[in-house]
């Protein structure tokens, strides 16, 4: 991922003339629909909560879930509810200060701080100040939080390989490591070229009711669901295999 940051920084000065540089979006739904921000935000928030509750209730994969994975916070990895609440509070705090929370921007900030002692200045990170400091610290905290979650839940003792991953890369660490390395590089480079990742351009953009964030979010989900459908086409037994290994489809 850090290599993706430096690759983006290398082409950053040329992006305007290539016509691919992203600029902040200022169009929001309240402006487009000519309604108050509060009423629209509450309406959309209630709708999303109802939609998530319905999807969770109708999830057919629950019957494959092993009984031992249904436990307290101290017996399993931190779930989407607890982490979602924490992420929402952090996003709220950032938005209240007029800033966006983004992981790709955090990696760029952290890379800028790491490169500074070596005399290298990133063109894509113009200044090292309070706004970049908390973003860089955020990325460090993600690694610390993931380690704490794995230690508390004990999941690090047994991390099974998902069926599709095992099928695509049946050999050892070399091929799998190369795939992870290439994936991380492309994800970070693509996120920076696109002006943000799922956290910055999607999750953090939602509190502002940004039209661009909604469009990007629908693109993420649409392409993700389409990709999953293609990958599992003719291989539907893999779905039950995921559940039998105490995994979930998000891991695959």
N, C-alpha and C positions, 0 to 999 in steps of 0.2 A: 504493500500500500504506500509506503514511503517512496518507493521508486516511482510509483504513479504520480505522486506529488511533484517530484523533481522533473519528471517527463512533462507534466503540465506546465511547470514553471519555465521550462526550456522553450516551449512554443507560445507562451503567454503573450510576448510582445507582438507576435504575428497574427493573433486571433482577430483583431479588428479588421484587418485587411482581408482575412479569409471569410469574414462574415459569420463567425461561429461564436463570438464572445457573448455571454449572457449578461443581461442587465437586470437590476431589481424590478420586480413587477409592482405597479401602483394601482392596478385595477382590482377592486374588491366587489363582492356580490351586493353589499348594501348600496354602493354607488350605481351599479348596473340596474338593480331592481328598484332603486329609489325608496328604500325602506330603512327603518332604524336598525342599527347594528345589534342592539340588545335583543330585540324580538326575534330577529333572524338567527342569531347565535343560539339562543335558548331552543328555538324550534329545531334547528339542525342537530343540536346536542341531544335532545330527547329522541329524535329520530334515529340517530346513530346508536344510542344505548338500546333502544327497542330492537333494532336490526341485529345487533350483536347478541342480545339475549335470545332472540328467535333462532339465530344460526347455531348458538350453543345448544339450545334445547333440541334442535332437529339434527344435530351432528350424528350421523350413523356410525362414526368411528368410535364413539364412546363405548360401544359394546365390546370392542377389542381391547380397551384399556385394562391393563393388569391392575388387580386390586391393590397391589403393594405400591403403585404409583399415586394412589389417592391418599394423601396424607397431609400432615401439617407442614408448615413452612420449614421446620427443622428436619423433615424426612424426605424432602424432594427439592429440586431446583426451584428458585423463585419463579413463580408463574407470571402470566401476563397481567394479572390483576394488581399485584404488589408493585411490579416494575412499571406498569402502566401509570399507576398513581404517582410514583416517584418521578417518572419522566414528565408527566403532565405538570407537576409542580415546578420542575426545573424549566420547562418550556414557558410556563406562565411567568416565572421570574425574569427570564430573558426577554420575553415579549413586553413586559411592563417597562423595561428599560429601553425599548425601541430597538432591540437586537433580535436576531434569529439564532436559534440553537441548531447547529449542524455538525455532524460527525466529520464529514469531508473537510469542512473548514477548520475543525479542530485538529485533524491530521496535518493540514497545511501549516497551521500555527505552530504545532509541536515540531514539525520539520524545520521551520524557520528558526526556532529557538535552538534546536540541536545543531544547525548549520552555522549559527552566529559565531561560536568560539573558533571555528575554522576559517573565519573571514569570508564566508559565503552569504550573500544577501539574496533572499528570494524576491523576484520582481512581482510575483503575484501576492505577496504579503508585504505591503508597503511600510507598515510600522509595527513595532513591537510595543504594545501598550496594554492597558487594562483589558481591552476588548479581545486581544489575542491571548493574553495570559490565562483568562478563565476558560477559553476554548481549548488551549493546550492541556490545562489541568483536567478538563473534562475527559479527554481521551485517556489520560493516565488513569483516571478514576474508573473508566470502563474496564480496563484490564484488572484493576484491583477488585472491582465488584464481581467480575466473572470468576476470579480466583476464590473470593469469599463464598460465592454461591456454590461452587464446586466442592469446597472444603466442608461447608455446613451440611450440604445434602449428601456428601460422599459419592457423588456421581463420577468423580474423576477415577474411581477404582475400576469402573467398567463403562467404557464409552464404545458401544457397538457401532459398527459401520452400517450405514443404511443400505438397503437392497440395491437401489439404482447405482449408488456410488460403487458398491462392491462389484456390480455387473460391468460398469464402465471401466473401472480400474482394478482388475482382479490381482494385479501384482503388488509388490511391496511399496516401500516409502518413496522410491525414486519417482515413479510415475504419478503417484498421488501428491507428493510434494510439489512436483512441477506444475500439476493442475491447480493446486491451491495458490501457488506463487503467481501463475499467469492470471488466475481469476481475481486475486487481490489487486494486481496491477491494473487490469482492465476496469474493474469496478471503480477504483479511485480515480483513474484518469477520466473515465466517462462521467463520473459524478461532478468533477471539477469543470469539465468542459460544458456540462449541462447546467451549471450554475447552482448545483446543490444535490444532495442525496435524499433519501426517503425521510430522514429526520428534519433536515433544514428546509427543503423545498416542499415537503408533503406534511409531516406532522406539525412542524413549527409554523408552517404557513396557514394551517387551518384556523388558529385563533384570530388571525387577521381577516379570515374569510376571503383569501386571495383567489381570484379566478384562475390564475396560473397554477396555484397549488392544487386546486380541485382537478384541473385538466391533467396535471402530472400524476396525481394520485390515481385517477381513473385509468391512465395509461399503464402505470405500474401494475395495478391489479389485473387489468385486462390482458396484458402481455404475460404476466405471471401465470394466470389461470390457463391461458392458451398454451403456454410452454409445458405446464404440468400435464395438460390433456394430451399433448403430442408425445411426451415422454412415457406416459402410462398407457398409450394406445396399444391394445393387444397384450398388455402386461398387467391386467387388473389384479392378479394375485399378489403383485408386489405391495398393494395397499394393505392387505391383511398381514403381509410379512412385516411391514413397518410397525404395525400395532403389536404383533407377536414379540417383537424385540424391545418392547417398552419405549418405542420412539413415537414421533408424531410426524405427520406429513410436512410440517414446517421444516423439520430437520433434513428432509429428503429433497 
